[in-house]
Amino acid sequence: MIDANATLRRADLDDVDALLEIKRALPLAGAEGRGGFLLGASAEGYRQQIVVGEVWVLELDGRPVGFATALPDPVLRASPLWQRQAAIAWGEGFDAAAIIDEPIAYLDQIAVLPGALPRLYGGALGLRVFASLFAGGHRHALTTTVAAPVINRAAHAFLARVGGVAIGALDEVYPEVGPITSTIHHVSADAFAARVAAARERPTPALRRILELGLAGVA
């Protein structure tokens, strides 16, 4: 069950060391399992995201135990990821041209310390980021999960619950692991709103607390 003292807030520059500590506590990228792992990000990278992006911190009794980072539309379009869109192998049936002129955000990272109920708190973090982005006018959000050489399954169930759909694949290279293939997922504002409304109709006690924590003050 989610702790009654759990809170979510926007990150500030004083949180950079805590974000790095959480990232270092996660499994290595080569350790496939139910948990997740993060690729990329440095102290300077997190500073930049706090200043120009959206970074949320999850605290238990005032101690940071998780975080989520996202790029709003203008930041995404100026990023190296956007410049690689020509290399994306789009899935059959998805028309990227249909959304390209609408506001698009990118969910970059969600991380929760091992042992701190990552599925529950990760869900609350994900809800907060998507709700904030869509409330801010974004019509679409993209995110990626590693598909090869190992599979990062941690976010799959959550993405499915909020209306996420796999729409393509992208080959990338990260210094710490080498070549990888990432699956690209798409969540629309309309699909997210519909899934949240459905979840609110018959929530379990745990889901009710996730919704309360994730959506408080946003949706």
Legacy VTK file of the C-alpha trace (Angstrom):
# vtk DataFile Version 3.0
C-alpha trace
ASCII
DATASET POLYDATA
POINTS 219 float
0.000 0.000 0.000
1.180 3.525 -0.755
2.446 5.371 2.311
0.168 8.145 3.540
3.234 10.384 3.780
4.153 9.985 0.100
4.256 13.274 -1.807
5.051 14.445 -5.334
6.610 17.799 -6.165
8.492 19.532 -8.955
12.245 19.077 -8.732
14.699 21.904 -8.232
18.443 22.079 -8.785
19.131 20.939 -5.229
17.653 17.530 -6.172
20.316 16.598 -8.748
22.421 14.550 -6.324
19.330 12.653 -5.153
18.363 11.833 -8.750
21.833 10.465 -9.429
21.740 8.418 -6.218
18.426 6.842 -7.229
19.734 6.116 -10.730
22.866 4.457 -9.331
20.722 2.201 -7.129
18.856 0.711 -10.108
19.909 -2.593 -11.731
22.488 -2.551 -14.495
21.119 -2.398 -18.025
22.228 -5.953 -18.738
20.196 -7.391 -15.866
16.887 -8.299 -17.444
14.016 -8.815 -15.038
10.821 -7.328 -13.730
12.537 -4.179 -12.548
13.647 -1.320 -14.731
16.930 0.336 -15.562
17.860 3.761 -16.914
20.181 4.650 -19.753
21.806 8.020 -20.180
21.585 11.126 -17.966
24.319 12.876 -16.022
24.379 15.594 -13.401
24.443 18.243 -16.132
21.700 16.448 -18.049
19.421 16.442 -15.021
20.170 20.107 -14.349
19.126 20.983 -17.881
15.938 18.938 -17.625
15.006 20.613 -14.339
15.476 24.048 -15.919
13.808 23.520 -19.314
11.797 20.312 -18.911
9.541 18.682 -16.352
11.081 16.754 -13.478
8.997 15.387 -10.609
10.313 13.981 -7.344
8.574 11.382 -5.184
9.285 11.693 -1.467
8.560 9.418 1.482
8.742 11.289 4.773
10.730 14.006 3.022
13.277 11.636 1.461
13.481 11.413 -2.360
12.881 7.809 -3.450
11.825 8.293 -7.060
11.629 10.722 -9.944
10.281 11.213 -13.451
11.595 13.413 -16.255
9.913 14.656 -19.424
10.575 16.993 -22.336
7.837 19.462 -23.344
7.215 20.038 -27.041
9.725 22.875 -27.686
12.498 21.036 -25.841
11.729 17.744 -27.577
11.861 19.359 -31.024
15.283 20.844 -30.229
16.661 17.559 -28.884
18.928 14.977 -30.564
16.074 12.468 -30.282
13.888 14.579 -32.576
16.703 14.814 -35.099
16.761 11.000 -35.322
13.125 10.638 -36.339
14.128 9.720 -39.897
15.748 6.575 -38.454
12.538 5.398 -36.768
10.916 2.285 -38.217
7.262 3.238 -37.786
4.823 0.431 -37.134
2.161 -0.548 -39.624
-0.981 1.511 -39.204
0.622 4.475 -37.425
0.789 7.747 -39.358
3.464 9.942 -37.793
2.524 12.773 -40.152
-0.901 12.928 -38.509
0.542 14.132 -35.196
3.702 15.966 -36.238
2.066 19.414 -36.217
0.423 18.938 -32.811
2.117 19.488 -29.426
4.129 16.365 -28.536
5.953 15.648 -25.274
8.454 12.933 -24.413
8.466 10.930 -21.182
12.176 10.338 -20.678
12.663 8.500 -17.379
10.753 7.065 -14.425
12.784 5.663 -11.541
11.931 4.399 -8.060
14.382 2.964 -5.553
14.333 -0.842 -5.357
12.245 -1.930 -2.385
10.094 1.218 -2.468
7.089 -0.343 -4.250
8.264 0.721 -7.729
5.125 -0.509 -9.502
2.831 1.581 -7.307
4.979 4.676 -6.960
6.173 4.448 -10.553
2.538 4.462 -11.614
1.861 7.577 -9.549
4.892 9.322 -11.056
3.821 8.367 -14.563
0.293 9.617 -13.956
1.594 12.935 -12.647
3.866 13.506 -15.638
1.264 12.614 -18.259
-1.474 14.575 -16.473
0.758 17.633 -16.211
1.851 17.445 -19.853
-1.675 16.995 -21.167
-3.064 19.700 -18.873
-0.393 21.977 -20.337
-1.767 21.537 -23.840
0.158 18.585 -25.241
-1.957 16.307 -27.404
0.512 13.435 -27.560
3.316 11.923 -25.504
6.009 9.545 -26.701
8.331 7.349 -24.674
10.763 4.520 -25.359
11.574 1.215 -23.678
14.589 -0.965 -24.424
13.668 -4.026 -26.521
17.112 -5.457 -27.404
19.605 -6.822 -26.529
17.600 -7.077 -23.279
14.000 -6.096 -22.597
13.150 -3.432 -20.038
9.641 -4.538 -19.073
9.165 -2.245 -16.088
6.952 0.322 -17.824
4.977 -1.964 -20.151
2.008 -2.653 -17.863
1.707 0.995 -16.855
1.826 2.232 -20.434
-0.890 -0.228 -21.435
-3.108 0.983 -18.577
-2.879 4.623 -19.664
-3.600 3.882 -23.316
-0.046 3.500 -24.572
0.486 1.801 -27.923
3.753 0.589 -29.474
4.184 2.511 -32.727
7.736 1.879 -33.913
11.357 1.039 -33.171
14.610 2.980 -33.084
18.200 1.722 -33.113
20.435 3.712 -30.769
23.902 3.548 -29.227
24.589 4.254 -25.545
28.193 4.405 -24.296
27.448 2.283 -21.230
25.881 -0.653 -23.118
26.553 -0.179 -26.837
23.917 -0.684 -29.574
20.304 -1.104 -28.458
16.872 -1.199 -30.057
14.121 0.787 -28.384
10.377 0.407 -28.796
8.559 3.716 -29.226
5.221 4.085 -27.435
2.507 6.680 -28.025
-0.051 7.951 -25.515
-2.674 10.422 -26.714
-4.338 12.950 -24.440
-7.746 11.509 -25.317
-6.743 7.918 -24.573
-5.164 8.957 -21.278
-8.268 10.875 -20.194
-10.517 7.930 -21.066
-8.362 5.451 -19.123
-8.215 7.724 -16.074
-11.983 8.202 -16.135
-12.513 4.438 -16.328
-10.074 3.824 -13.458
-11.927 6.315 -11.281
-15.213 4.475 -11.710
-14.179 1.275 -9.898
-10.875 1.807 -8.134
-9.364 -0.671 -5.716
-7.990 0.890 -2.512
-4.449 0.789 -3.942
-5.535 2.270 -7.276
-7.489 5.004 -5.505
-4.342 6.067 -3.646
-2.269 5.975 -6.847
-4.833 8.201 -8.552
-4.949 10.579 -5.594
-1.176 10.879 -5.425
-0.590 10.999 -9.159
-3.358 13.401 -10.117
-3.578 15.721 -7.106
-3.735 19.314 -8.265
-3.339 18.375 -11.936
-6.414 16.503 -13.199
LINES 1 220
219 0 1 2 3 4 5 6 7 8 9 10 11 12 13 14 15 16 17 18 19 20 21 22 23 24 25 26 27 28 29 30 31 32 33 34 35 36 37 38 39 40 41 42 43 44 45 46 47 48 49 50 51 52 53 54 55 56 57 58 59 60 61 62 63 64 65 66 67 68 69 70 71 72 73 74 75 76 77 78 79 80 81 82 83 84 85 86 87 88 89 90 91 92 93 94 95 96 97 98 99 100 101 102 103 104 105 106 107 108 109 110 111 112 113 114 115 116 117 118 119 120 121 122 123 124 125 126 127 128 129 130 131 132 133 134 135 136 137 138 139 140 141 142 143 144 145 146 147 148 149 150 151 152 153 154 155 156 157 158 159 160 161 162 163 164 165 166 167 168 169 170 171 172 173 174 175 176 177 178 179 180 181 182 183 184 185 186 187 188 189 190 191 192 193 194 195 196 197 198 199 200 201 202 203 204 205 206 207 208 209 210 211 212 213 214 215 216 217 218
